[in-house]
Amino acid sequence: MHVIVTGLVQGVGFRYFTVMQARGIGVGGWVRNLNDGSVEVEVQGGRLAVAKLLSWLKVGPKWAHVESIDARPLPPIPSRHDRFRVFNER
């Protein structure tokens, strides 16, 4: 899934907590801040595991205020990386 999360989602630990949730759930992918103040996430894994992370993204950490998420399916990508990681690109 490719996800864009909008609202108060930067400067509140959103990426860090997304990584912790993703690792706990057992999905792969990445998360990064975008210049417009939103957060971009790509996640890959089993249907239920991805759904669990999407549910978490709708809420975020306690300091965040998620206004919306736009989630779109992506084709599965074979990867040697099974860990969720953060890209700090701005």
Secondary structure, 3 states (H helix, E strand, C coil): CEEEEEEECCCCCHHHHHHHHHHHHCCEEEEEECCCCCEEEEEECCHHHHHHHHHHHCCCCCCCEEEEEEEECCCCCCCCCCCEEECCCC
